């Protein structure tokens, strides 16, 4: 499982990794420097995360 989290969410104390860790023992978590629309604001980062997930 892959989780992408906006950097402002982490700054506000939201810990996406701990929330999703209960659902998957094989979790990859990354913080992305963007807002709510990650695919539009940081398409290269989102594309890379999807490709890594599919090839695992």
N, C-alpha and C positions, 0 to 999 in steps of 0.2 A: 504494500500500500504506500502511496505517496501523498504527502500533505504539503501544500504550499500555503504559507501564511504571510499576510501583509506585514510589513515592518511596523506600521503604526499599531496594529493589534498587539504585537509583542510588547511595544512600548507602553501600552495601556494595561499590561499584565495578563492578557489572554494567552494561555499556554495551550496552543492547538496540539502540540505533541503529546502532552499528558492526557488530553481528552481522547485522542484517537488511539493512543497506545493500548487502551482497553479493548480495542477492536482488532488490533493486529500486532503480532509479535515481531513482524518483519516490516517495520515502519521506517520510511525515509521522510524526514521533515526538513523543509527549507524555508527560510525567510526571504521574501521577495521585496525589493525596494520599489513599491508601487502602491496604488490604492485598491479600490474594490474590484475594478475591471482588469485583472491581471493579464488576461489574454490580449487585451488591447494595449495596455500600458507597458508590458514587458513580454512581448511574444517570443523572443528568443529563449528566455528563461523557462517559460511554460512549455515550449516545444521541446527543449532539452529534457525537462522533467518527464514529459510523456514518453519520449523515445527511450529514456533510461528505464522507465517502468515497463514498457512493452518488451524490451530486450532481456529483462530479468527472468 
